[in-house]
Amino acid sequence: MKKFLLSFCILFSSFLHGQDLVWPETLNSINTGVNHTLLLELSDEIYLNTTPVNEGALLGVFYLNDLEELQCGGFVNYIQGETMSFPAYGDDSTTDEKDGFIAGEAFVWYIQIDGIDYPMTAVYTVGGLFIDVYQTNMMAMITSLTIENTEEEIEGCTDINYIEFNIESTLDDGSCETLLVEGCVDTEASNYNDLANTECADCCEYIIMGCTDATAFNYNPNATEDDGSCTDEAIGCTDPDYVEYIPEANTDTDPTSCITVAVYGCTVVSATNFNPEANVNNGSCILTLEGCMNDAYVEYNPDVTVDDGSCEVVVIAGCTDPNYTEYFPPANTDNGTCATLVNGGCTDANYIEYNAEATNDNGTCVTLVVEGCIDADYLEYNPNANTDDGSCTSVSFSGCTDPLADNYNLLANLDDGSCEFLGCTDLTAYNYSEIANVDDGSCEAVLEGCTNPNYLEYNDQANTNDGSCLSILVYGCTEITAFNYNVLANVDDGSCIANIGGCMDDLYLEYNPQATFDDNSCATLILPGCTDLEAVNYNQLATIDDGSCEYTLIIVSYSNIGGATYEFDVDVLLIENYTVLWNIGGLSYSNEDFVLYTFPVNGEYLVTVSVTNGEMSLVEEILIVINIPGLGIQEVKDELLRTTYVDLLGRNCAKPIIGGFYVRSNYYNSGKVSRAKVYYTK
């Protein structure tokens, strides 16, 4: 009957979800005096969809009252990662209405989050003291609670290969219409595709003007069309801040030929702003000067523009340089007749022609000294140098120095322009390489076709897409007679399922999980129960044995826990609304299922337990023999020393909570200990 009740609850879940639940303010307001303890040892957090539930949410169990309405029979505040327990209250048999759970009734679980109630599915651990339905004074252990699915389906296009694709859709509604075609949609690009409706990532190609000659100085490997700008390499100083600067040069020497830092200024000695430090005239000279303007006088200055009356000494022409044999002492103006030097030569050490022994410069200084490495076999070689300065240190090894080249020479330190880049050099080939300068015979002809493997027209030999990809692959069952025939599929994926007739209702013995259509063969309704005629709970209506058969109605156990103290326990099975009576040798009586008793004196005691529900009465007898040296009647007057409480989880409680269930232990002066399960009240 238990599983039948669960099935009934599932069939009417829509009714249960629709009812507004009422949660009591306190447990005391629904306390009927009898209960079943619910112990929650959850192995995982509780989630609402994918979000963990916050602490403080209400967890509760519900039962159906006489009006088929859900009523709360117990609840607790959810605490993540902690063990929780609370009572589920049973029906009060002294009232007419149903105000709690009855024996064998299943627990209906709900959780309230932010004022909204959600149904839950519970997983129980069954065995020993734990069961999964209500039974007074019993326990249930719950290891998992799951909120039932609350998400709704979202209709839309679920095929990513269509423009209408909606990533949030979970149910295809047939709205996929426009097949996605990727390509360049920029009309300015050279590979513009007027059929494309979706822009591809960085696929557009554009015309780039520049020098396409790989041997030119300004070769541009990215250029797609030559603009006639190619120039040859011109070696020289390219830095305008140096005297050696050559405007036409585009490649400096190594080491650099830029040696003398340029100092711009007026280099005309006669100018008013003459700069003796300047070595490059910048056209800033100011030539307006005062002086003697009469060439008949020694003071004559051809650069003077204003006569200042300074003409005083009349010119006497002749050789005025005593270093010449033509020297004329009276002359004050040299007339160029000096011809033969006395020990003449180049006296400027900055020139190649410099003569250290010459005392008179004879104008033979012609070649300016340029220091540097003058040995062409060294890396430091300077073609402009004419004087070796000892800077030749690294012997040069000519070869290809580009590590990307196929003939890269690891030892070379001077590139000789011999680098070879193997590849296809045919502009019309599919695999044409822009950087290749040596054809290696790898050119592949362009083969047009569909290059997308997701289309029926796909050609694995094609290397250039010609727009022939039309029919996108749709995998599925293409057998029209199959159960799962897919009218949209054009490629059979082997998933076809043949139609099989049979019973499709799992509530019947004839149920066939392989059936694809119902052939009305369902005949025998499944009714779980005990099918053993020898069992006390035999069910003649049951069609499937559910392992619930019981062969005894009460189980009596007892044990000596020390001295003359014994504990007695009775487990009552399959009997409802029963009463227990213990008779301890006529010395003590109890209606509890569990009894602790200390016998006062030695002797034989007949202990009987009776269980009755008004319709039947069951009696068990136990003979207890007490033989303890020195035991006397005075032990009955033991002084109570202390009392301890242990909760249902086995934890010692220094301060019991009112309304909780505990095992109380009383310790006496004689060593006697008595224990009982109690409902704690102040």
LINSUL-V139812 format. One record per backbone hydrogen bond with DSSP energy under -1.0 kcal/mol. CO is the residue of the C=O (numbers start at 0). NH is the residue of the N-H. Records with the same first field share a line. If there is no record, write none. Layout:
# LINSUL-V139812
CO = NH, NH
This chain:
# LINSUL-V139812
0 = 4
1 = 5
2 = 6
3 = 7
4 = 8
5 = 9
6 = 10
7 = 11
9 = 12
11 = 15
12 = 16
13 = 17
26 = 29
33 = 89
34 = 136
35 = 87
36 = 139
37 = 85
38 = 141
39 = 83
45 = 52
47 = 50
50 = 47
53 = 56
56 = 77
57 = 111
58 = 75
59 = 109
60 = 72
61 = 107
62 = 70
64 = 67
68 = 64
70 = 62
72 = 88
73 = 60
75 = 58
77 = 55
78 = 81
83 = 39
85 = 37
87 = 35
88 = 100
91 = 94
100 = 90
101 = 104
104 = 133
107 = 61
108 = 119
109 = 59
110 = 117
111 = 57
112 = 115
115 = 112
117 = 110
118 = 147
120 = 145
122 = 142, 143
126 = 129
128 = 138
129 = 126
133 = 103
134 = 137
137 = 36
138 = 130
139 = 38
140 = 124
141 = 40
142 = 42
143 = 122
145 = 120
153 = 169, 170
155 = 172
156 = 165
158 = 161
160 = 179
161 = 164
165 = 168
170 = 155
177 = 162
180 = 196, 197
182 = 199
183 = 192
185 = 188
188 = 191
197 = 182
204 = 189
207 = 223, 224
209 = 226
210 = 219
212 = 215
215 = 218
219 = 222
224 = 209
230 = 216
233 = 249, 250
236 = 245
238 = 241
240 = 261
241 = 244
245 = 248
250 = 235
259 = 242
262 = 278, 279
264 = 281
265 = 274
267 = 270
270 = 273
274 = 277
279 = 264
285 = 271
288 = 304, 305
290 = 307
291 = 300
293 = 296
295 = 314
296 = 299
300 = 303
305 = 290
312 = 297
315 = 331, 332
317 = 334
318 = 327
320 = 323
322 = 341
323 = 326
327 = 330
332 = 317
339 = 324
342 = 358, 359
344 = 361
345 = 354
347 = 350
349 = 368
350 = 353
359 = 344
366 = 351
369 = 385, 386
372 = 381
374 = 377
376 = 395
377 = 380
381 = 384
386 = 371
393 = 378
396 = 412, 413
398 = 415
399 = 408
401 = 404
404 = 407
413 = 398
419 = 405
420 = 436, 437
422 = 439
423 = 432
425 = 428
428 = 431
437 = 422
443 = 429
446 = 462, 463
448 = 465
449 = 458
451 = 454
453 = 472
454 = 457
458 = 461
463 = 448
470 = 455
473 = 489, 490
475 = 492
476 = 485
478 = 481
481 = 484
490 = 475
496 = 482
499 = 515, 516
501 = 518
502 = 511
504 = 507
506 = 525
507 = 510
511 = 514
516 = 501
523 = 508
526 = 542, 543
528 = 545
529 = 538
531 = 534
534 = 537
538 = 541
543 = 528
549 = 535
552 = 572
554 = 570
556 = 568
558 = 566
561 = 564
563 = 598
564 = 560
565 = 596
566 = 558
567 = 594
568 = 556
570 = 554
578 = 611
580 = 609
581 = 589
582 = 584, 607
583 = 586
587 = 583
589 = 581
592 = 569
594 = 567
596 = 565
602 = 625
604 = 623
605 = 584
606 = 621
607 = 582
608 = 619
609 = 580
610 = 617
611 = 578
615 = 612
617 = 610
619 = 608
621 = 606
623 = 604
625 = 602
627 = 630
631 = 634
632 = 635
633 = 636
634 = 637
638 = 668
641 = 666
643 = 664
644 = 652
645 = 662
646 = 649
650 = 646
656 = 659
659 = 679
661 = 677
662 = 645
663 = 675
664 = 643
665 = 673
666 = 640, 641
667 = 670
671 = 667
673 = 665
675 = 663
677 = 661
679 = 658
